[in-house]
Amino acid sequence: MLKYIGNVIRCYKTFKKGVSMNRPLADIIRPTSIEDMVGQSHLFGKNGIIRRIIDKGVLRNMIFAGPPGTGKTTAAMIIAKASGIEMRVLNATTASLADVKQVCAEADGIMGSNGILLYLDEIQYFNKKQQQSLLEYLENGKVTLIASTTENPYLYIYKAILSRSDVFTFRAVESSEMIPALRRGLDYLNRNGEEKTVSDENLALIADSAGGDVRRALNVLESAFIASDKEITEEIIKSLSSGSVVGDFDKDGTVHYDLLSCLQKSIRGSDPDAAVFYLARLLEGGDIIGACRRLRVIASEDIGLAYPLAATVTESCVQSALALGMPEASIPLSHCAILLATAPKSNSANAAYERAAEEIANGLGRNIPDHLRQYTNFKGYLYPHDYPGHYVKQQYLPDDLIGKTFYEYGENKFEQASKLYWENIKKDGKTK
């Protein structure tokens, strides 16, 4: 430990006078052109969609969604520089509605005569009212919005903003793609301090430890540089990145949603091995709440009526897990995940809802039948329990939906038994 502290002090003393030690290396060497960016070739490569848009001289409202340290802020700054438009930056974790209104007011003034590009970081922290305040200015083009989020944009961003924006997904940066950024960082550190070396293998080790986060990789490099003598060693790198066991997991970020999606798709695909693996990724990453919530969803969305008790068993396992806490919570949750993965599957209930919701979105079904309405004192309503089999034929759907079928029985034992039962009951039902 004393040796480590001594290295830190010695390294700080050797840095050239005037170099700010408070400014992170990742910010100092932040790319200023598309060519210097690492990763995101699907967006900024030679044929990348955002690059093609920029090359056409067009500036559009954009939502950048992806894990931390993948270049969202850098991309926004490069786009602003290329466009030549005044840029304002707000972070939704600290900005208020007044801050948004001030930017919009500038857009109305002389400074904003050509419009303003607003980069809004972490937009998911803005509430609906704050997001709505931007709409008028997005509509008339006085403000062009580039917003970034580490959350799922379709869950956290106001739909009216989404409809006016292009959504782009930033991916975790591959370790091999980080190497040029790490070399630039090392060059800067060597120019401004005592010169040190690092092998290609150890540079790759730094990249591997970052879990797709370039900022994290540069932070590890900077700390390793400070702590090292003449060479950045494997031992120092591993001591700095020992907390990166789960690497690319960030429970507030896109990777979080990828893992939850993988868990659900593995269970839906009846693969218990993959299901328990992704469950472990989530739990070892510290997200017991997200795992529990998704298992509850899966029980009804994907197993559903093929095994109705799945929802009850899942709830019991979830409650047990939450009461136990980690690490014991993994026991009932793995029980639950494997049960769901190996259970018969049906999405008939969820599919029925989606069909019904689609008709509502199309404006149908507004006028419900009079005999089901209280203002008529339910005149003409037939009480099913007064009839054999507790069933009587009568109209329930609105007139413009008569004959529509939303629920279709799944091809599983439980639903087919229900289908046969009701077919036998209903064929003799009285018609209103």
HELIX and SHEET records of a PDB file:
HELIX    1   1 LEU A    2  THR A   14  1                                  13    
HELIX    2   2 LEU A   25  ILE A   28  1                                   4    
HELIX    3   3 ILE A   34  ASP A   36  5                                   3    
HELIX    4   4 SER A   41  PHE A   44  1                                   4    
HELIX    5   5 ILE A   49  ASP A   55  1                                   7    
HELIX    6   6 LYS A   72  SER A   83  1                                  12    
HELIX    7   7 LEU A   97  ASP A  108  1                                  12    
HELIX    8   8 ILE A  123  TYR A  125  5                                   3    
HELIX    9   9 LYS A  128  GLN A  132  1                                   5    
HELIX   10  10 LEU A  135  ASN A  140  1                                   6    
HELIX   11  11 PRO A  153  TYR A  156  1                                   4    
HELIX   12  12 LYS A  159  LEU A  162  1                                   4    
HELIX   13  13 SER A  175  ARG A  191  1                                  17    
HELIX   14  14 ASP A  200  SER A  209  1                                  10    
HELIX   15  15 VAL A  214  ALA A  227  1                                  14    
HELIX   16  16 GLU A  234  LEU A  240  1                                   7    
HELIX   17  17 THR A  254  ARG A  268  1                                  15    
HELIX   18  18 PRO A  272  GLU A  284  1                                  13    
HELIX   19  19 ILE A  288  ILE A  298  1                                  11    
HELIX   20  20 ALA A  299  ILE A  303  3                                   5    
HELIX   21  21 GLY A  304  ALA A  306  5                                   3    
HELIX   22  22 LEU A  309  LEU A  324  1                                  16    
HELIX   23  23 SER A  330  THR A  342  1                                  13    
HELIX   24  24 SER A  348  ALA A  361  1                                  14    
HELIX   25  25 ASP A  370  LEU A  372  5                                   3    
HELIX   26  26 GLN A  374  THR A  376  5                                   3    
HELIX   27  27 PRO A  384  ASP A  386  5                                   3    
HELIX   28  28 PRO A  388  HIS A  390  5                                   3    
HELIX   29  29 ASP A  399  LEU A  401  5                                   3    
HELIX   30  30 LYS A  413  LYS A  426  1                                  14    
SHEET    1   A 5 GLU A  86  ASN A  91  0                                        
SHEET    2   A 5 ILE A 116  ASP A 121  1                                        
SHEET    3   A 5 VAL A 143  THR A 149  1                                        
SHEET    4   A 5 MET A  62  ALA A  65  1                                        
SHEET    5   A 5 ASP A 166  THR A 169  1                                        
END                                                                             
